[in-house]
């Protein structure tokens, strides 16, 4: 099995690339999806969040009120760190479970979407790293037009992340998402061919038990 880490700075296009890879046959494990799963009602993470910040961060039905939590913790680095220490281990645990299930099934290419892959020093956990990027002006425009962000917030979010130039030198594949969806699809199809070939080579080299 080939384990791939897919990452990229905000508004670069990693979500679209992961969707296209999934259509082509890759097994997709998305950290953003897992982040929602691990704080569903009845989970240890949600219980810990409620214990730390009270019922004010819960919706009437007992689910997490994300907006209330965001306004409570995101302005305080210490509280944000505390939240991350609750949620991130649960995300990693669930990711490991899904990877193990994929390995057991015999899936050939498993793609883990991890926005902060480099920031969290996770490079060594994957066989190959794919970086999806676009120039800062394009990402800035996408944040404003597609996500409705104010200029200051968009600039802040872009500035808060590690520059793509530092990530490119450590990535095995770089997809520049600057054109149309049709152009992106061609790039992803080429990437998929490469990943399948790499997975096949690794399968042939694997020792027979």
N, C-alpha and C positions, 0 to 999 in steps of 0.2 A: 504493500500500500504506500502511495506517495502522499505525504502530509504537507499541505501547502498553507502558508500564512499569507493572507491577502490584507493589505493595509493601504492607507493613503490619508492625506490630510482632508479636513472638512470640505465638502462640496467638490471633491476631486472626481467622484464617480464610482467609488468602490461598491456601492449598493447595486448599481446597474451592472457592473462587471460580474458581481457574484450572481445576480439573477440570470445573466446570460450563460455563465458557466453551469449553473444548475440546469438550465434548459438543455445544455449539451450533454449532461450526464454526470457532472460532478456532485458529490455529496457536500452540501453546504451546512456549515455550523457557524451561525452568526452571533457574535457577542452581544449585539443590541437586542436580538430576540431572547437570548439567554438572560440578559439583564432584566427583562420584563418577567420572564418565567420564574426567576428565583425570588421575586418579591410578591408573588401571587398570594392571596389569602391562604392561611394555613402553613406557610413556609417559615422556617427558622429566621430567615433574613427579615421578613416583614415583622415578625414578633420582636426582633431585636431593635428594629427601627422605631416601632411604637413604644418600646420600653425606653428608648433614648430620648425621643422627641415628643412623645405623647400622642394622644388621639387627634390632635390638631392636624397631623399629617395623614390622617385616614379619611377616606370618603365615607358617606353614610352607610354604604353597603359593606364596609370593612376592608375594601381594597385600598391600595396606596393612592393618595392624592399627590400626584407627581408635581403639580404646580405648587402646592403648599410646601412640599418638601424642598423643592428647588429654591423657593424664596426664603426658606429657613436656613439652609446649609450652604448654598453656593456663594454667599457673600463672605463666608468665614472659612479660611483655609483649614483651620483646625477641625472644624465640624465636617467639612468636606472629606478630610482625611479619615475621620472617624466613620463616615458613611462608607467610604471606599473599603475600609478594613472589614466592614460587615458584608458588603455585597460582592467584592471581587473574589474572595475565596470560594463563595458559592458558585459564581460563574465558572471559575476554573475547575471546580469539582464536576459540574454538569458537563463542561466541555470534554473533560477526560472520559466521562461515562459515554458520551456520544461517539468519541473517537474509538473507544474500545468496542462499542457495538458495531461501528463501521468496519473495524478490523475483523471482527468475528464474522460479519456477513461476507467479507472478501471484497469490499469496495476498493476500486483501484486508485481513485483520486479523491481525497478529502480536503476540502478548502475551508479553512477557519478564517472568518472575517474578524480581524482584531484591529480596531482603529488606533490603539496606542501600542502596537506591537513593539516598535523600537523604543518608545519611552519606558515600557515595562521590561525591557531587556529580555525579550522572548525569542530572539532570532534563532538561538540554538535549539529551540523546541521543534523546529520545522525543517523539512528536507529542502524546501524551496520557498523563497519569498517573492511575492508579486506586489509591486507598488503601483497604484493608480494615481496619476497626478494630472494637474492642469496648472497653468501659470496663475499666480496670485490674482491678477486683474480679472481673469475669467471666474475664478472661485468666488471672488468678492461680488461679482455681478450675479452669480447664481444664488448666493445667499440672500441678496436683496430681492431679486425678482422671483425666485422660486420658493423661498422660505419666508419672505416678507420681513426680513431683519432690518432693523435700523442700521444706518451706516456705522455708527460707533460700535454697536454690538458685533457686527460682521468683522470689522477691523480687529476688535479685541479677540474674537475667537480664532481668527487666522494667526494673529501674532502670538497667541498662547501655545501654538503647536511647534514642534521641532521643524525647522526648515526642510523642505523636500530634498534640497541638494544634499543634505547630510544622510538622507535615507536612500537616495538613489545609488550611492556608492556601495551600499550593503545589500541591495536587492538583486535577485537573480533575473527578474524580468521587470521592465518598466513599461506601463501603458500610458501614453500621453492622450488624455481624453479631452481633445480640443475641437473635435469636429462633430459630425452628425452621428445619430445613433447607428446608422448603416455603416459608417466608417469604424465606429467602436466595435460593432459586431464582428467585422472582419479581423480586427486586432485580437479580439477575444477568441475567435475561431482558430487563429494561428497559435495563440497561447495554448489553447486546449489541445491542439495537435502535439505541441512540444511536451505538455504535461503527460499526455497519454504515452508518448514515446519514452519519456523518463520513467514512468511507472512500469512500463513493459520491461525495460532494461533492468530495473531493480528487482522485478519479479523473477527474471531469468537468473539473476545473480544470487537470489536468496537461497540459502542452504535448504536442502530437502530434509524434513524431520523424519 
